[in-house]
Amino acid sequence: MPEMFDTVLVANRGEIAIRVARTLRDLGIRSVAVRADDDPSPHPAHFDEVVSLGAGALRDTYLSIEKIIEAARASGAQAIHPGYGFLSENAAFAQACADAGVVFIGPPASAIETMGDKISARHAVESRGVATVPGIAEPGLDDAALIAGAERVGFPVLIKPAAGGGGKGMYRVDDAAGLPSSLAAARREATSSFGDDTLFIERFVTSPRHIEVQVLADAHGTVIHLGERECSLQRRHQKVIEEAPSPLLTEAQRAAIGQAAVETARSVGYVGAGTVEFIVAGDRPDEPFFMEMNTRLQVEHPVTEMVTGVDLVEQQLRIAAGERLAIAQDDVTLSGHAIEARIYAEDPSAGFLPTGGTVLAIDWPYGDDVRVDAGVEQGGEVGSSYDPMIAKVIAHGATRGQALERLRDALAETSIFGVVTNRGFLRALLDEPSVRAGELDTGFIDREGERIAAARIPSDALAAAAADLGQALPMRLGAWQPDGWRIGGAVGRRATFRDGDGTARVQALGERTTVHRADGTVDELATPVEPWLVRTAEGTWVRTAEGDWLVETPPRTRRGRADAEPSLASPMPGTVVAAHVADGDRVAEGQAVVSVEAMKMEHVLRAPVAGTVHLHARVGEQVARGQELATVTPEEASA
């Protein structure tokens, strides 16, 4: 029997580093963390030793192969677990580990290289009889060749980076007119995320469902699968809700897609834990098309662990140590159903733009059938330098319906104050009839997300903020109007708060509170007692079952210049990654002016009117939320 490692370094941060450390501790293995000096992640507290990577850009810290290898040498680590993201699918890193005599807990560099290039991956799996989506996929295709190929494939098409994953640089294009600008944006994102702007094009599958299969392969030729996960609820190709097993597949279809995943792993001599992703038409689940293979642990791996009882990190460690798989295919059984929700630092009501800030208070759910993998703690900072996902909440049940209810309850018990998150959106999403029925597709959130996210601040949150405002009267003088008497009786106390694009007026009288909305609707409810809230300079954070709400009073009206020029302000903290025009250029209404990137998301700012543009930020500049990046002098004013 090969010997297990006694020291393992984890080349990652946040919740995945903490999750890997948990299994290392359970196995009695000494754990070593790496940390950028300016990283607010709490993961170092969960390790036996921490090695500094210094401060600076990602390329100088978590993406520095030399620093990671040196940290392993200095700490005496025999192996490196890469987590996911960063260097986890970097063939050069896997090879550097081998050259340094350190075990890379993952597949061989050759498998990473083949599967990391989506074009070579297609050719590899096709050789094993695995079907791929029709498209044009050859190395070195320029824009002209891709445009011509798209015409042959037929619209709509999907532009995909050959070196990428995670939805970055992927664009759906419905007609030829949209191709040039989408290709330019895809190349820019691919270069930024992967250092390679090679693209290819696939036919866009109508009503697609995203189904992936977890595989395990040892170095002795055994390859098995652990069932599938449904990941169809995603936004801009980023997964939001994942579950296992898929509500779509029959047992026969499950066995067939599992075998296709096994053949995919065999096509590259795979070793370790990996995930094979398929696109499946909702009306043809018996015809899965291979999309890509993720040669690492997946973010959504907990749902597989909960229905199989298999610790995937432990299996990664044992395989990397040279052990044979102790699990045969016939040993794999799926028990019940598990669903995971990703909590992101983003504002659904503002187009899901990234947010950030200081975590003022935090409260996680708990229970035998609930699991939380979190990467933030109270007092921590959520910035724009890293991925916006800050936690995962996972629930298990005997049935899919029971798992859904337990996840809804767990999200209701969750609270994060100080950072706007998508928690309320997630709960509303789980209440959608089609989601509850398992009628999913990858475009659902893109179609319905704005409607689902458009919920007003709940009346109980407004009432709680009003009650808090009354208690804080010395601090808020002028915002809360004291009791008064009029002919006909007392008017009670009143306050006005922001409510979406308008305002809501709250009136408290005795034990009753009335909320008057701008659209004329009126809600009456009992005045809350001891609500869960945190008071800040910006307003009051209030927890309700529907979400965490920052309830603010409207800003005082300020006089401005009558001739103020239309301004383009950054909608989020981030980096200016592109200037689409030059200073002084004439622009048309709606024309792209600058692009800002934060937390791996790019946002294009467009001219609000036609006129002359004046740029106030440079490409590469770090900008704050609300910072003015450009102004446009309208044509009339220019004349």
C-alpha positions as CSV (number, residue, x, y, z in Angstrom):
1,M,0.0,0.0,0.0
2,P,1.5,3.4,-1.0
3,E,2.1,5.8,1.9
4,M,-0.2,8.8,2.3
5,F,1.4,12.3,2.3
6,D,2.2,13.8,5.7
7,T,2.2,17.5,4.4
8,V,0.1,19.0,1.7
9,L,0.1,22.7,0.5
10,V,-3.1,24.2,-0.9
11,A,-2.4,26.7,-3.7
12,N,-5.7,28.6,-3.3
13,R,-7.7,30.8,-1.0
14,G,-11.2,31.4,0.3
15,E,-13.8,28.7,0.7
16,I,-12.2,26.0,-1.4
17,A,-8.9,26.3,0.6
18,I,-10.9,26.0,3.8
19,R,-12.8,23.0,2.4
20,V,-9.6,21.1,1.4
21,A,-8.1,21.9,4.8
22,R,-11.1,20.2,6.5
23,T,-10.3,16.8,4.7
24,L,-6.6,17.2,5.4
25,R,-7.3,17.6,9.1
26,D,-9.7,14.6,9.1
27,L,-6.9,12.5,7.6
28,G,-4.3,13.7,10.0
29,I,-2.3,15.4,7.2
30,R,-0.4,18.6,8.0
31,S,-1.8,21.5,6.0
32,V,0.1,24.5,4.5
33,A,-1.7,27.6,3.2
34,V,-0.4,30.3,0.9
35,R,-1.6,33.9,1.3
36,A,-1.2,37.1,-0.6
37,D,-0.4,39.8,2.0
38,D,-3.3,42.0,0.9
39,D,-5.8,39.2,0.7
40,P,-8.7,39.5,3.3
41,S,-9.6,35.8,3.0
42,P,-9.9,34.0,6.4
43,H,-8.5,30.7,5.1
44,P,-5.1,30.9,6.8
45,A,-6.7,30.3,10.2
46,H,-7.7,26.8,9.1
47,F,-4.2,25.6,8.3
48,D,-1.2,24.4,10.4
49,E,1.2,26.7,8.6
50,V,0.9,29.8,6.3
51,V,3.5,30.9,3.7
52,S,3.4,34.5,2.5
53,L,3.3,35.2,-1.3
54,G,3.9,38.9,-0.8
55,A,1.5,41.5,-2.1
56,G,0.6,42.7,-5.6
57,A,-1.3,41.6,-8.6
58,L,-2.5,38.0,-9.0
59,R,0.3,37.2,-11.4
60,D,2.7,38.0,-8.5
61,T,0.9,35.9,-5.9
62,Y,-1.6,33.1,-6.5
63,L,-0.7,32.8,-10.2
64,S,3.1,32.8,-9.6
65,I,4.3,29.2,-10.3
66,E,7.7,30.0,-8.9
67,K,6.4,31.3,-5.6
68,I,4.0,28.4,-5.1
69,I,6.8,25.8,-5.8
70,E,9.1,27.6,-3.5
71,A,6.4,27.7,-0.7
72,A,6.1,23.9,-1.1
73,R,9.8,23.4,-0.8
74,A,10.1,25.8,2.2
75,S,7.3,24.1,4.1
76,G,8.3,20.5,3.3
77,A,5.1,19.8,1.4
78,Q,5.2,16.6,-0.6
79,A,2.1,17.5,-2.6
80,I,0.1,20.5,-3.8
81,H,-3.7,20.6,-4.1
82,P,-4.6,23.4,-6.5
83,G,-8.3,23.8,-5.6
84,Y,-10.2,25.3,-8.5
85,G,-9.5,28.5,-10.5
86,F,-6.0,30.0,-10.4
87,L,-3.4,27.3,-11.4
88,S,-5.7,24.3,-11.1
89,E,-5.9,23.7,-14.9
90,N,-2.5,25.0,-15.8
91,A,-0.4,22.3,-17.5
92,A,2.8,24.3,-17.0
93,F,2.1,24.3,-13.2
94,A,1.5,20.6,-13.2
95,Q,4.7,20.0,-15.1
96,A,6.6,22.4,-12.8
97,C,5.4,20.4,-9.8
98,A,6.7,17.1,-11.4
99,D,10.0,18.8,-12.2
100,A,10.4,19.9,-8.6
101,G,9.6,16.5,-7.2
102,V,6.3,17.7,-5.7
103,V,3.1,15.7,-6.4
104,F,0.4,17.7,-8.2
105,I,-3.0,16.5,-6.9
106,G,-4.6,16.4,-10.3
107,P,-4.3,14.8,-13.7
108,P,-1.1,14.6,-15.8
109,A,0.0,17.8,-17.5
110,S,-0.7,16.2,-20.9
111,A,-4.4,15.6,-20.0
112,I,-4.7,19.2,-18.7
113,E,-3.1,20.5,-21.9
114,T,-5.4,18.5,-24.2
115,M,-8.6,19.3,-22.3
116,G,-7.6,22.9,-21.7
117,D,-7.7,23.5,-25.4
118,K,-11.4,23.1,-26.3
119,I,-10.4,22.4,-29.9
120,S,-8.1,19.5,-29.2
121,A,-10.5,18.2,-26.6
122,R,-13.2,17.9,-29.2
123,H,-10.9,15.9,-31.4
124,A,-9.8,13.6,-28.5
125,V,-13.4,12.7,-27.4
126,E,-14.6,12.2,-30.9
127,S,-11.9,9.5,-31.3
128,R,-13.7,7.6,-28.5
129,G,-17.1,7.9,-30.1
130,V,-18.4,10.7,-27.9
131,A,-20.6,13.2,-29.7
132,T,-19.7,16.9,-29.9
133,V,-21.8,20.0,-30.8
134,P,-21.6,20.8,-34.5
135,G,-19.3,23.8,-35.1
136,I,-16.1,25.1,-36.5
137,A,-13.1,24.3,-34.3
138,E,-9.6,24.5,-35.8
139,P,-6.5,26.2,-34.4
140,G,-5.6,29.7,-35.5
141,L,-9.0,30.8,-36.9
142,D,-9.1,34.6,-37.5
143,D,-12.3,36.6,-37.4
144,A,-12.9,36.3,-41.1
145,A,-12.8,32.5,-40.9
146,L,-15.0,32.4,-37.8
147,I,-17.6,34.7,-39.5
148,A,-17.6,32.5,-42.6
149,G,-17.8,29.4,-40.4
150,A,-20.8,30.8,-38.4
151,E,-22.7,31.2,-41.7
152,R,-22.2,27.5,-42.4
153,V,-23.0,26.3,-38.9
154,G,-26.2,28.5,-38.8
155,F,-27.4,31.0,-36.3
156,P,-27.7,31.3,-33.4
157,V,-24.1,30.4,-32.6
158,L,-22.0,30.4,-29.4
159,I,-18.5,31.9,-29.4
160,K,-16.1,30.1,-27.1
161,P,-12.5,30.6,-26.1
162,A,-10.4,27.5,-26.9
163,A,-8.4,27.9,-23.6
164,G,-11.2,28.9,-21.3
165,G,-13.9,27.8,-19.0
166,G,-16.4,29.1,-16.5
167,G,-18.3,31.0,-19.1
168,K,-15.7,33.7,-19.5
169,G,-15.5,35.0,-23.1
170,M,-18.6,33.1,-24.2
171,Y,-21.1,35.0,-26.3
172,R,-24.3,33.9,-28.0
173,V,-24.8,35.6,-31.3
174,D,-28.1,35.5,-33.2
175,D,-27.2,37.1,-36.5
176,A,-24.2,38.0,-38.6
177,A,-24.4,41.7,-37.7
178,G,-23.6,40.9,-34.1
179,L,-20.5,38.8,-34.8
180,P,-17.7,41.4,-35.2
181,S,-18.3,43.2,-31.9
182,S,-18.9,39.9,-30.0
183,L,-15.7,38.4,-31.4
184,A,-13.7,41.4,-30.3
185,A,-15.2,41.2,-26.8
186,A,-14.6,37.5,-26.6
187,R,-10.9,37.8,-27.6
188,R,-10.4,40.6,-25.1
189,E,-12.0,38.5,-22.2
190,A,-10.1,35.4,-23.3
191,T,-6.8,37.2,-23.3
192,S,-7.5,38.7,-19.9
193,S,-8.7,35.5,-18.3
194,F,-6.5,32.9,-20.0
195,G,-3.7,34.6,-21.9
196,D,-4.9,33.1,-25.1
197,D,-7.4,34.7,-27.5
198,T,-8.0,31.6,-29.7
199,L,-11.7,31.2,-30.4
200,F,-14.1,28.7,-32.0
201,I,-17.8,28.6,-32.7
202,E,-20.5,26.0,-32.0
203,R,-24.1,25.8,-32.9
204,F,-26.3,27.1,-30.1
205,V,-28.4,24.2,-28.9
206,T,-32.1,25.3,-28.5
207,S,-33.5,25.1,-24.9
208,P,-30.2,23.6,-23.7
209,R,-29.6,21.9,-20.3
210,H,-26.2,21.8,-18.8
211,I,-25.5,18.4,-17.3
212,E,-22.1,17.3,-16.0
213,V,-20.7,14.0,-14.8
214,Q,-18.3,13.5,-11.9
215,V,-15.5,11.0,-12.7
216,L,-12.7,9.4,-10.7
217,A,-9.8,7.6,-12.3
218,D,-6.7,6.1,-10.6
219,A,-3.3,5.5,-12.1
220,H,-4.0,1.8,-12.5
221,G,-6.5,2.0,-15.2
222,T,-9.8,2.1,-13.3
223,V,-12.3,4.9,-14.3
224,I,-15.7,5.3,-12.7
225,H,-18.4,7.9,-12.6
226,L,-20.4,9.2,-9.6
227,G,-23.5,10.3,-11.4
228,E,-24.5,13.6,-12.8
229,R,-25.2,17.1,-11.7
230,E,-27.7,19.5,-13.3
231,C,-26.3,23.0,-13.7
232,S,-28.8,24.6,-16.0
233,L,-29.6,27.6,-13.8
234,Q,-26.8,29.9,-14.8
235,R,-26.4,33.6,-15.7
236,R,-23.9,34.6,-18.4
237,H,-22.7,31.0,-18.4
238,Q,-21.9,31.2,-14.7
239,K,-23.6,28.6,-12.6
240,V,-26.0,29.8,-9.9
241,I,-27.9,26.7,-8.7
242,E,-26.7,23.1,-9.1
243,E,-28.3,19.8,-8.1
244,A,-27.7,16.1,-8.1
245,P,-29.1,14.0,-9.7
246,S,-30.7,15.8,-12.7
247,P,-34.5,15.8,-12.7
248,L,-34.4,15.3,-16.5
249,L,-32.6,11.9,-16.9
250,T,-34.0,8.4,-16.7
251,E,-31.8,5.6,-15.2
252,A,-30.9,4.4,-18.7
253,Q,-30.0,7.9,-19.8
254,R,-28.0,8.4,-16.6
255,A,-26.0,5.2,-17.4
256,A,-25.4,6.3,-21.0
257,I,-24.1,9.8,-20.2
258,G,-22.0,8.3,-17.4
259,Q,-20.4,5.9,-19.8
260,A,-19.7,8.8,-22.2
261,A,-17.9,10.6,-19.4
262,V,-15.8,7.6,-18.6
263,E,-14.8,7.3,-22.3
264,T,-13.9,11.0,-22.3
265,A,-11.6,10.5,-19.3
266,R,-10.0,7.5,-21.0
267,S,-9.4,9.5,-24.2
268,V,-6.6,11.5,-22.4
269,G,-5.3,9.0,-19.9
270,Y,-7.0,10.9,-17.1
271,V,-6.0,10.4,-13.4
272,G,-7.8,12.0,-10.5
273,A,-11.2,13.7,-10.0
274,G,-12.6,15.5,-13.0
275,T,-15.9,16.6,-14.5
276,V,-17.2,16.1,-18.0
277,E,-19.7,18.7,-19.1
278,F,-22.5,18.0,-21.6
279,I,-25.1,20.1,-23.3
280,V,-28.4,18.4,-23.7
281,A,-31.5,19.5,-25.6
282,G,-34.5,19.4,-23.2
283,D,-36.6,17.4,-25.7
284,R,-33.7,15.0,-26.6
285,P,-32.1,13.9,-23.3
286,D,-30.9,10.8,-25.0
287,E,-28.5,12.8,-27.2
288,P,-25.9,14.5,-25.0
289,F,-23.2,16.6,-26.7
290,F,-19.7,16.9,-25.1
291,M,-18.8,20.5,-24.2
292,E,-15.6,20.3,-22.2
293,M,-13.8,18.6,-19.4
294,N,-12.9,20.4,-16.2
295,T,-9.6,18.8,-15.1
296,R,-10.1,19.7,-11.4
297,L,-12.5,19.7,-8.5
298,Q,-15.7,21.7,-9.3
299,V,-17.3,24.4,-7.3
300,E,-20.5,22.3,-7.1
301,H,-18.8,19.1,-5.9
302,P,-20.7,19.1,-2.6
303,V,-23.9,18.0,-4.1
304,T,-22.2,14.9,-5.4
305,E,-20.7,14.3,-2.0
306,M,-24.1,14.6,-0.3
307,V,-25.9,12.0,-2.6
308,T,-23.0,9.5,-2.8
309,G,-21.3,9.9,0.6
310,V,-17.9,10.1,-1.1
311,D,-15.4,12.7,0.0
312,L,-14.0,13.8,-3.3
313,V,-11.0,15.6,-1.8
314,E,-10.0,12.4,0.0
315,Q,-10.3,10.5,-3.2
316,Q,-8.0,13.0,-4.9
317,L,-5.4,12.6,-2.2
318,R,-5.5,8.8,-2.3
319,I,-5.3,8.7,-6.1
320,A,-2.4,11.2,-6.1
321,A,-0.6,9.0,-3.5
322,G,-0.8,6.1,-5.9
323,E,-3.6,4.1,-4.2
324,R,-6.1,2.1,-6.2
325,L,-9.7,3.2,-6.2
326,A,-11.5,1.3,-3.4
327,I,-14.9,2.1,-5.1
328,A,-16.2,0.1,-8.0
329,Q,-18.9,1.4,-10.4
330,D,-21.4,-1.0,-8.9
331,D,-20.7,0.5,-5.4
332,V,-21.9,3.9,-6.5
333,T,-25.4,4.6,-5.3
334,L,-27.3,7.9,-5.3
335,S,-29.2,8.6,-2.1
336,G,-31.8,11.3,-2.2
337,H,-31.3,14.7,-3.7
338,A,-29.0,17.7,-3.0
339,I,-29.2,21.3,-4.2
340,E,-26.5,24.0,-4.0
341,A,-27.0,27.8,-4.2
342,R,-24.0,30.1,-4.8
343,I,-24.1,33.4,-2.8
344,Y,-22.4,36.1,-4.9
345,A,-21.4,39.6,-3.9
346,E,-23.7,41.2,-6.6
347,D,-26.8,43.4,-6.8
348,P,-29.5,41.6,-8.8
349,S,-31.6,44.8,-8.9
350,A,-28.8,46.6,-10.6
351,G,-28.2,44.1,-13.4
352,F,-26.2,41.7,-11.2
353,L,-23.3,44.1,-11.0
354,P,-20.5,43.1,-8.6
355,T,-20.6,44.7,-5.1
356,G,-18.3,44.7,-2.2
357,G,-17.6,46.2,1.3
358,T,-17.0,45.2,4.9
359,V,-19.0,42.3,6.3
360,L,-20.7,43.9,9.3
361,A,-22.5,40.8,10.5
362,I,-23.0,37.3,9.3
363,D,-25.3,34.4,10.2
364,W,-25.2,30.9,8.6
365,P,-27.8,28.2,8.7
366,Y,-27.0,24.9,10.3
367,G,-28.5,21.4,10.5
368,D,-27.8,17.8,9.7
369,D,-29.0,18.2,6.1
370,V,-27.5,21.6,5.5
371,R,-23.8,22.4,4.6
372,V,-22.2,25.8,4.2
373,D,-18.8,26.3,2.5
374,A,-18.0,30.0,3.1
375,G,-15.0,32.2,2.3
376,V,-15.9,35.2,4.4
377,E,-16.2,36.0,8.1
378,Q,-17.6,38.9,10.1
379,G,-15.3,41.9,9.8
380,G,-13.8,40.7,6.5
381,E,-13.6,42.7,3.3
382,V,-15.1,41.7,0.0
383,G,-13.2,43.4,-2.7
384,S,-13.1,43.5,-6.5
385,S,-9.8,41.6,-7.0
386,Y,-11.3,38.1,-6.6
387,D,-14.3,36.0,-7.8
388,P,-17.6,37.4,-6.5
389,M,-18.8,34.1,-5.0
390,I,-18.4,34.3,-1.2
391,A,-20.3,31.1,-0.1
392,K,-22.2,28.1,-1.1
393,V,-25.3,26.8,0.8
394,I,-26.2,23.2,0.2
395,A,-29.2,21.2,1.3
396,H,-30.0,17.4,1.1
397,G,-33.4,15.7,1.2
398,A,-35.0,12.3,0.5
399,T,-36.7,13.9,-2.5
400,R,-36.0,16.8,-4.8
401,G,-39.0,18.7,-3.3
402,Q,-37.7,18.2,0.2
403,A,-34.2,19.4,-0.8
404,L,-35.7,22.5,-2.3
405,E,-37.7,23.3,0.8
406,R,-34.6,22.8,3.0
407,L,-32.5,25.0,0.8
408,R,-35.2,27.7,0.9
409,D,-35.3,27.5,4.7
410,A,-31.5,27.6,4.9
411,L,-31.3,30.7,2.7
412,A,-34.0,32.4,4.9
413,E,-31.7,31.7,7.9
414,T,-28.7,33.1,6.1
415,S,-27.7,36.7,6.5
416,I,-24.7,38.9,5.4
417,F,-24.9,42.6,6.3
418,G,-22.6,45.2,4.8
419,V,-22.3,43.6,1.4
420,V,-25.2,43.4,-1.1
421,T,-25.7,39.8,-2.2
422,N,-28.0,37.7,-4.3
423,R,-29.5,35.8,-1.4
424,G,-33.0,37.1,-1.9
425,F,-32.8,36.5,-5.6
426,L,-31.8,32.9,-5.0
427,R,-34.8,32.3,-2.7
428,A,-37.2,33.9,-5.2
429,L,-35.6,31.8,-8.0
430,L,-36.3,28.6,-6.1
431,D,-39.9,29.6,-5.8
432,E,-40.4,29.9,-9.6
433,P,-42.9,27.2,-10.8
434,S,-40.7,26.0,-13.6
435,V,-37.7,25.6,-11.3
436,R,-39.8,23.6,-8.8
437,A,-41.1,21.4,-11.6
438,G,-37.5,20.8,-12.9
439,E,-38.3,22.4,-16.2
440,L,-34.9,24.1,-16.7
441,D,-32.7,25.5,-19.4
442,T,-29.5,27.6,-19.4
443,G,-31.3,30.7,-20.7
444,F,-33.9,30.8,-17.9
445,I,-32.2,33.4,-15.7
446,D,-31.2,35.5,-18.7
447,R,-34.9,35.6,-19.7
448,E,-36.5,35.9,-16.3
449,G,-33.8,37.3,-14.0
450,E,-34.8,40.9,-14.3
451,R,-38.4,40.1,-13.4
452,I,-37.3,37.9,-10.5
453,A,-34.9,40.5,-9.2
454,A,-37.3,43.4,-9.4
455,A,-38.8,42.8,-6.0
456,R,-39.4,45.9,-3.9
457,I,-38.0,46.2,-0.4
458,P,-40.4,44.1,1.7
459,S,-42.7,46.0,4.0
460,D,-41.5,44.2,7.1
461,A,-37.9,45.4,6.3
462,L,-39.2,49.0,5.9
463,A,-41.1,48.8,9.1
464,A,-38.1,47.4,11.0
465,A,-35.9,50.2,9.6
466,A,-38.6,52.7,10.7
467,A,-38.7,51.3,14.2
468,D,-34.9,51.5,14.4
469,L,-34.9,55.0,13.1
470,G,-37.3,56.0,15.9
471,Q,-34.9,54.5,18.5
472,A,-32.0,56.3,16.9
473,L,-33.8,59.7,16.8
474,P,-30.9,61.8,18.2
475,M,-28.6,60.5,15.4
476,R,-31.3,60.9,12.7
477,L,-32.9,64.1,13.6
478,G,-35.0,65.3,10.6
479,A,-35.4,61.9,9.0
480,W,-38.0,60.8,11.4
481,Q,-41.0,62.9,12.2
482,P,-42.2,62.7,15.8
483,D,-45.7,62.1,17.0
484,G,-48.2,64.9,16.3
485,W,-51.9,65.6,16.7
486,R,-54.3,66.7,14.0
487,I,-58.1,67.3,14.0
488,G,-59.4,63.7,14.0
489,G,-56.7,62.1,16.0
490,A,-53.0,61.2,16.2
491,V,-51.0,60.9,12.9
492,G,-48.2,58.8,14.6
493,R,-44.7,58.9,13.3
494,R,-43.6,58.9,9.6
495,A,-40.4,58.2,7.7
496,T,-39.6,58.1,4.0
497,F,-37.2,55.5,2.5
498,R,-35.8,54.6,-0.9
499,D,-37.7,51.9,-2.7
500,G,-36.3,50.9,-6.0
501,D,-36.5,53.9,-8.3
502,G,-39.0,55.6,-6.0
503,T,-39.8,56.0,-2.3
504,A,-42.0,54.4,0.3
505,R,-43.6,56.3,3.2
506,V,-43.9,54.4,6.5
507,Q,-46.3,55.5,9.2
508,A,-46.3,54.0,12.7
509,L,-49.2,54.4,15.1
510,G,-49.3,52.3,18.2
511,E,-48.7,48.6,17.4
512,R,-49.6,49.0,13.7
513,T,-47.4,50.2,10.9
514,T,-48.6,51.2,7.4
515,V,-46.4,51.3,4.3
516,H,-47.5,53.6,1.4
517,R,-45.8,52.8,-1.9
518,A,-45.3,55.2,-4.7
519,D,-47.6,53.2,-6.9
520,G,-50.5,53.7,-4.5
521,T,-50.4,50.3,-2.8
522,V,-50.7,50.2,1.0
523,D,-49.5,47.4,3.3
524,E,-50.6,47.2,7.0
525,L,-48.6,45.1,9.4
526,A,-47.8,44.8,13.1
527,T,-44.8,46.9,14.2
528,P,-41.9,44.5,14.4
529,V,-40.3,43.8,17.8
530,E,-36.5,43.3,18.0
531,P,-35.8,42.7,14.3
532,W,-32.4,41.3,13.2
533,L,-30.7,44.5,12.0
534,V,-27.5,46.5,11.9
535,R,-27.4,50.3,11.8
536,T,-24.8,52.0,9.6
537,A,-24.1,55.5,8.4
538,E,-25.7,54.6,5.0
539,G,-28.9,53.2,6.5
540,T,-30.2,50.2,8.3
541,W,-29.5,46.6,7.3
542,V,-32.5,44.4,7.9
543,R,-32.9,40.6,7.5
544,T,-36.1,39.1,6.2
545,A,-36.8,35.7,4.7
546,E,-36.7,37.4,1.3
547,G,-33.2,38.8,1.6
548,D,-30.9,41.3,3.4
549,W,-31.9,44.9,2.7
550,L,-30.0,48.1,3.1
551,V,-32.9,50.5,3.8
552,E,-31.8,54.1,3.1
553,T,-33.5,57.5,3.5
554,P,-33.7,59.5,0.2
555,P,-30.8,61.9,-0.4
556,R,-31.5,65.6,0.0
557,T,-32.1,67.3,-3.3
558,R,-29.0,69.1,-4.4
559,R,-28.9,71.9,-6.9
560,G,-26.9,71.1,-9.9
561,R,-25.7,73.0,-13.0
562,A,-28.5,73.3,-15.6
563,D,-26.0,72.7,-18.3
564,A,-24.4,69.5,-16.7
565,E,-23.1,67.2,-19.3
566,P,-24.3,63.5,-19.4
567,S,-21.9,61.5,-17.4
568,L,-20.8,57.9,-17.5
569,A,-20.0,56.7,-14.0
570,S,-18.5,53.3,-13.1
571,P,-21.4,51.0,-11.9
572,M,-18.9,49.0,-9.8
573,P,-15.4,49.1,-8.3
574,G,-13.0,47.6,-10.9
575,T,-10.5,48.2,-13.7
576,V,-10.9,50.1,-16.9
577,V,-10.1,47.4,-19.5
578,A,-11.0,49.1,-22.8
579,A,-11.6,52.5,-24.3
580,H,-13.7,52.1,-27.4
581,V,-13.3,55.7,-28.5
582,A,-10.6,58.4,-28.3
583,D,-10.9,61.6,-26.2
584,G,-12.7,64.2,-28.3
585,D,-14.4,61.7,-30.7
586,R,-18.0,62.2,-31.8
587,V,-20.2,59.3,-30.6
588,A,-23.7,58.2,-31.4
589,E,-26.3,57.5,-28.7
590,G,-25.7,54.0,-27.4
591,Q,-22.2,53.7,-28.7
592,A,-19.7,51.8,-26.5
593,V,-17.3,54.2,-24.7
594,V,-15.4,52.3,-22.0
595,S,-15.5,48.9,-20.5
596,V,-14.9,48.2,-16.8
597,E,-14.1,44.7,-15.4
598,A,-14.5,43.5,-11.8
599,M,-14.7,40.0,-10.3
600,K,-14.2,38.5,-13.8
601,M,-17.2,40.4,-15.2
602,E,-16.9,43.0,-17.9
603,H,-19.4,45.9,-18.2
604,V,-19.7,48.2,-21.2
605,L,-20.7,51.8,-20.6
606,R,-22.4,53.5,-23.6
607,A,-23.0,57.1,-24.6
608,P,-26.4,58.3,-23.2
609,V,-26.7,60.8,-26.0
610,A,-25.0,61.7,-29.3
611,G,-22.2,64.2,-29.0
612,T,-18.5,64.7,-28.2
613,V,-16.9,62.4,-25.7
614,H,-14.4,63.4,-23.0
615,L,-12.5,60.5,-21.3
616,H,-11.6,60.9,-17.6
617,A,-10.0,57.5,-16.9
618,R,-7.2,55.5,-18.6
619,V,-7.1,51.8,-19.6
620,G,-5.7,49.9,-16.7
621,E,-6.8,52.4,-14.1
622,Q,-8.5,51.2,-10.9
623,V,-11.8,53.0,-10.4
624,A,-14.3,53.2,-7.6
625,R,-18.1,52.6,-7.9
626,G,-19.7,55.9,-9.0
627,Q,-16.4,57.4,-10.3
628,E,-16.9,59.5,-13.4
629,L,-15.2,57.8,-16.4
630,A,-16.4,60.0,-19.2
631,T,-18.8,62.8,-20.2
632,V,-20.6,63.5,-23.4
633,T,-21.2,67.0,-24.6
634,P,-24.5,66.8,-26.5
635,E,-24.5,67.7,-30.2
636,E,-26.6,70.8,-29.5
637,A,-24.2,72.1,-26.9
638,S,-21.2,71.3,-29.2
639,A,-22.8,73.3,-32.0
